[in-house]
Amino acid sequence: MATQSKPHWTASPALAHLRTLSPDVCFQCNRCTAGCPLLPAMDLTPAQVVHHMLLGQWEPVLKSETIWACVHCETCTARCPQEVNVSELLQVARVLAWREGKVDPNHPMAGYFASFLENLYVYGRSAELPLTIICKLKSEDYFRDFMLGIRLIARGRLNFFSIPRGAATYRRLYERAAEKEAAGS
C-alpha cells in the first residue's frame, strides 16, 4: 500500500491531530461501524477508513465509495470511545479525493459535491433552488424528480424568490483562504 504524503497530513487540523496519534488509538471496536446507517452503501467501514488513515494508507480511502456515501450524521463520531472524529476525517478525505482527481467527475455524489461548492461560491451559502438546477443541468437528468420538485414548490420548500444575499463577502473570504492555502504549498 502507498504511504502518506506530507500534504495529506497538513490538509486539516483533524488530520494533523490524527498524525500525532498512535495507530493503536483506534482499537477496532467497530462501534462507529455498527452505528452507521449507510453502511450497506459503503465499501470500507468507518473503522477501516480510520485504520487506513492512521497507517498512512491513503489510496484505498481516497478511491473508496465510503467517503461519498457518508452523510455526516456523526453517529460514528458520537459512538467512538476514543473520541476519534470519524465524520470529519471522512469529509477531509472527500475534499482530498476531489482535489487530487481520485474520483470520477460523473460520480453522482461527486457531482453534487462540486455543485454544492459552486453554489457556496456564487451565493455565499447553500441556495436550494439554484443547487437543484445546477445538479440537474450537470447530470442531464432533468425530469426524474420533476413531480417531487412540484410538491416541494407547492409546500414552499423551493422558493424562487429566496436567493441568498451577501455572496461578495463570502467570495472575499474564499479567495483569502485560497491565497493562504497556495502560499502554504
C-alpha positions as CSV (number, residue, x, y, z in Angstrom):
1,M,0.0,0.0,0.0
2,A,1.1,3.6,-0.6
3,T,2.2,5.6,2.4
4,Q,1.1,9.1,3.3
5,S,2.4,12.1,1.6
6,K,3.1,15.2,3.6
7,P,0.3,17.4,2.1
8,H,-2.3,14.9,3.4
9,W,-1.3,15.4,7.0
10,T,-1.4,19.2,6.7
11,A,-4.7,19.4,4.9
12,S,-6.7,19.9,8.0
13,P,-6.4,20.2,11.8
14,A,-8.2,16.8,12.1
15,L,-5.5,15.1,10.0
16,A,-2.7,16.9,11.8
17,H,-4.2,15.7,15.1
18,L,-4.6,12.2,13.7
19,R,-0.9,12.1,12.8
20,T,0.1,12.7,16.5
21,L,-1.9,9.6,17.5
22,S,-0.7,6.0,17.6
23,P,-2.3,3.6,15.2
24,D,-3.5,1.8,18.4
25,V,-5.8,4.8,19.2
26,C,-8.5,3.0,17.2
27,F,-8.7,-0.4,18.7
28,Q,-11.3,-1.5,16.1
29,C,-14.2,-1.8,18.5
30,N,-16.4,-1.1,15.4
31,R,-18.9,1.0,17.4
32,C,-18.6,3.6,14.6
33,T,-19.3,0.9,12.0
34,A,-22.2,-0.7,14.0
35,G,-24.0,2.7,14.3
36,C,-23.6,3.8,10.6
37,P,-27.0,4.0,8.9
38,L,-25.3,4.0,5.5
39,L,-23.0,1.0,5.9
40,P,-24.7,-1.0,3.1
41,A,-23.6,1.7,0.6
42,M,-20.0,1.6,1.8
43,D,-17.1,-0.4,0.5
44,L,-14.9,0.3,3.5
45,T,-16.3,0.5,7.0
46,P,-15.7,3.7,9.0
47,A,-13.3,1.7,11.3
48,Q,-11.4,0.6,8.2
49,V,-11.1,4.2,7.0
50,V,-9.7,5.3,10.3
51,H,-7.3,2.4,10.3
52,H,-6.0,3.1,6.8
53,M,-5.6,6.8,7.7
54,L,-3.7,6.0,10.8
55,L,-1.3,3.8,8.9
56,G,-0.9,6.4,6.1
57,Q,-2.6,4.2,3.5
58,W,-4.4,6.9,1.6
59,E,-5.2,5.3,-1.8
60,P,-7.9,2.9,-0.6
61,V,-9.6,5.7,1.3
62,L,-9.4,8.3,-1.4
63,K,-10.8,5.9,-4.0
64,S,-13.5,4.4,-1.8
65,E,-17.2,4.8,-2.1
66,T,-17.4,5.3,1.6
67,I,-16.3,8.9,1.6
68,W,-19.1,9.7,-0.9
69,A,-21.8,7.6,0.8
70,C,-21.3,9.3,4.2
71,V,-23.9,11.9,5.0
72,H,-22.0,13.2,8.1
73,C,-24.7,12.3,10.6
74,E,-21.9,12.0,13.1
75,T,-23.2,8.8,14.6
76,C,-19.8,7.2,14.2
77,T,-18.1,10.1,16.0
78,A,-20.6,10.1,18.8
79,R,-20.1,6.4,19.4
80,C,-16.3,6.3,19.4
81,P,-14.9,5.6,22.9
82,Q,-11.6,7.1,21.8
83,E,-13.2,10.3,20.6
84,V,-11.9,10.0,17.0
85,N,-13.9,12.4,14.8
86,V,-14.6,9.9,12.1
87,S,-17.1,12.1,10.3
88,E,-14.6,14.9,10.0
89,L,-12.0,12.6,8.7
90,L,-14.4,11.3,6.0
91,Q,-15.1,14.9,5.0
92,V,-11.4,15.7,4.7
93,A,-10.9,12.5,2.7
94,R,-13.7,13.6,0.3
95,V,-12.1,17.0,-0.2
96,L,-8.6,15.4,-0.8
97,A,-10.1,12.9,-3.2
98,W,-11.8,15.7,-5.2
99,R,-8.7,17.9,-5.3
100,E,-6.4,15.1,-6.3
101,G,-8.7,13.8,-9.1
102,K,-9.2,10.4,-7.4
103,V,-12.9,10.3,-8.2
104,D,-14.8,10.1,-11.5
105,P,-16.3,13.5,-12.2
106,N,-19.5,11.7,-13.3
107,H,-19.9,10.1,-9.9
108,P,-23.4,11.4,-8.7
109,M,-22.2,12.4,-5.2
110,A,-19.0,13.9,-6.5
111,G,-21.1,15.9,-9.0
112,Y,-23.4,17.1,-6.1
113,F,-20.3,18.0,-4.1
114,A,-18.9,20.1,-6.9
115,S,-22.3,21.8,-7.4
116,F,-22.6,22.5,-3.7
117,L,-19.2,24.2,-3.7
118,E,-20.0,26.2,-6.7
119,N,-23.3,27.2,-5.1
120,L,-21.4,28.4,-2.0
121,Y,-19.0,30.4,-4.1
122,V,-21.8,32.1,-6.1
123,Y,-24.4,32.7,-3.4
124,G,-22.3,32.7,-0.2
125,R,-24.4,29.8,1.3
126,S,-26.5,27.0,0.2
127,A,-29.4,28.0,-2.0
128,E,-31.6,25.0,-2.6
129,L,-33.3,26.0,-5.9
130,P,-30.1,27.1,-7.7
131,L,-28.3,24.0,-6.3
132,T,-31.1,21.8,-7.6
133,I,-30.9,23.5,-11.0
134,I,-27.1,23.2,-11.2
135,C,-27.3,19.5,-10.3
136,K,-30.0,18.8,-12.9
137,L,-28.1,20.6,-15.6
138,K,-24.8,18.7,-14.8
139,S,-26.5,15.3,-14.6
140,E,-28.6,15.9,-17.7
141,D,-31.4,14.1,-15.8
142,Y,-34.0,16.8,-16.0
143,F,-37.2,15.1,-15.3
144,R,-36.5,12.2,-12.9
145,D,-37.5,14.1,-9.8
146,F,-40.0,16.5,-11.6
147,M,-43.0,15.6,-9.5
148,L,-41.1,15.8,-6.3
149,G,-39.9,19.3,-7.3
150,I,-43.5,20.4,-8.0
151,R,-44.5,19.1,-4.5
152,L,-41.6,21.0,-2.9
153,I,-42.5,24.2,-4.7
154,A,-46.2,23.8,-3.6
155,R,-45.1,23.4,0.0
156,G,-42.8,26.4,-0.2
157,R,-39.6,24.3,0.2
158,L,-38.2,25.6,-3.1
159,N,-38.8,29.3,-3.2
160,F,-37.9,31.1,-6.5
161,F,-37.6,34.4,-4.7
162,S,-35.3,33.2,-1.8
163,I,-31.8,33.8,-3.2
164,P,-29.2,34.4,-0.5
165,R,-27.5,37.8,-0.3
166,G,-24.0,38.7,0.9
167,A,-22.2,36.4,-1.5
168,A,-19.4,39.0,-2.2
169,T,-18.3,38.8,1.4
170,Y,-18.1,35.0,1.2
171,R,-16.2,35.2,-2.1
172,R,-13.6,37.5,-0.5
173,L,-13.2,35.1,2.4
174,Y,-12.9,32.2,0.0
175,E,-10.3,34.0,-2.1
176,R,-8.2,34.9,1.0
177,A,-8.3,31.3,2.2
178,A,-7.3,30.1,-1.3
179,E,-4.4,32.6,-1.3
180,K,-3.2,31.4,2.2
181,E,-3.5,27.8,1.0
182,A,-1.5,28.5,-2.1
183,A,1.2,30.3,-0.1
184,G,1.5,27.4,2.3
185,S,2.1,24.9,-0.6
